[in-house]
Amino acid sequence: MRAIELRARDGVDKLEFVEDAPKPVPGRGEVLVRVYATSVSPTELGWYSSMNWSNEDGTPRAFPIVPGHDFSGVVAEIGEGVEGINTGEAKYGLLSFYRNGAEADYVIALPREIAPKPRSLGHLEAAAVPLSGLTAWQALFDHANLTSGQSILILGASGGVGSFAVQFASWSGAEVIAATSKQNNREFLLNLGAKEVTGYSSFQHFSKKVDVVLDLVGGDVQNSSWSTIRAGGIFVSTVGGPLPQEKAAAAGAKGLFFIVTPNGKELAKIAELIDSGKVVSQIQKVLPLKDAKAAFEEGLSGHNRGKTVLQVSS
Ligand SMILES: NC(=O)c1ccc[n+]([C@@H]2O[C@H](COP(=O)([O-])OP(=O)(O)OC[C@H]3O[C@@H](n4cnc5c(N)ncnc54)[C@H](OP(=O)(O)O)[C@@H]3O)[C@@H](O)[C@H]2O)c1
């Protein structure tokens, strides 16, 4: 089958498009999915080093690795013992980062990682949802326990995760302050549901005011935004590892970093929101599978608006 393979450590230069990758065979409890589209998370190749290039059991991970851990596709085969899933069903999902990903004609998924594809979306739009949508969902509702009436500052609001976070937070009744470095993202963010749009250098206006900060940028932007959290608030980040607990303590707030986990049940809820027209999937660009390397390079150059999607099959 066709696939993108990461042949060695050290990132984008080690990606290759091949046409003779072995087609995976579903084992007990597994599902084989024919991939129609997968989305690009530009920083993904760096995540394997934070997993120590190991398998889930700690043993060294073998190359090649197929990247791209979210997908939209159709169930092609069912392994022994799988119930409630049938061949021919359209599914979307987020796969464990410890297994091969979906930049390939076929991928193995576990039933708990997948959900029915949103009916209102084609495969390209659906593939932009699982990783970014779940990261935003888990940040807001599983970690920050965001509720109606609270205020939230979202840093990196126009990117893949941020564009979902703005929509989910707004849908939940929170007051959303969206932060972006680009003035021309203003209308885009207001249309997604932000009440206010700000740059990264104007946080003094929100001093000790917000209930929740969602940091999707890290570095200096993360450092300077601690001033905005109110005592008793929650500062959640997806970037750069554990947060400096002395900063959280000084602000009287809780600070936590987390890594998204596959969750078919949450994806089913997100699909409902999409099908009811409350949330939209934001695609920046669509490229063919063979151009994955260019998609990673462009994504890493930064300032993305929504997701880049790789079309695997039409
Ligand atoms: N922990 C987890 O489980 C998890 C899961 C998914 C993603 N992540 C991480 O979360 C972060 C956001 O992911 P994403 O997929 O939303 O990324 P993305 O689509 O690239 O968006 C990141 C946003 O950051 C903003 N930004 C600010 N300063 C930037 C700079 N110097 N260079 C580039 N962008 C800059 C950009 O928006 P403006 O131009 O508008 O400022 C950009 O849209 C990434 O670091 C990713 O690795 C972590």
The ligand as an ORCA input file, in Angstrom:
! r2SCAN-3c Opt
* xyz 0 1
  N      -0.409     17.961     24.424
  C      -1.178     17.485     23.442
  O      -1.835     16.455     23.567
  C      -1.257     18.251     22.143
  C      -2.223     17.929     21.183
  C      -2.312     18.706     20.024
  C      -1.443     19.762     19.837
  N      -0.493     20.011     20.782
  C       0.406     21.173     20.677
  O      -0.408     22.330     20.823
  C       0.114     23.381     20.032
  C      -0.996     23.895     19.126
  O      -1.321     22.879     18.196
  P      -2.061     23.237     16.843
  O      -2.256     21.964     16.113
  O      -3.228     24.092     17.130
  O      -0.920     24.111     16.104
  P      -1.108     25.162     14.946
  O      -2.275     24.812     14.107
  O       0.214     25.317     14.300
  O      -1.494     26.498     15.747
  C      -0.612     27.109     16.625
  C      -0.921     28.601     16.669
  O       0.058     29.216     17.477
  C       0.159     30.587     17.108
  N       1.530     31.058     17.217
  C       1.957     31.969     18.094
  N       3.248     32.198     17.979
  C       3.678     31.427     16.987
  C       4.949     31.236     16.390
  N       6.035     31.873     16.808
  N       5.034     30.362     15.386
  C       3.953     29.690     14.964
  N       2.716     29.811     15.485
  C       2.593     30.691     16.497
  C      -0.334     30.680     15.682
  O      -1.447     31.548     15.700
  P      -1.286     33.119     15.479
  O      -0.447     33.296     14.256
  O      -2.664     33.579     15.291
  O      -0.683     33.639     16.701
  C      -0.801     29.281     15.317
  O      -2.037     29.322     14.649
  C       1.312     22.797     19.267
  O       2.496     23.157     19.957
  C       1.098     21.295     19.339
  O       2.316     20.581     19.333
  C      -0.376     19.295     21.918
*
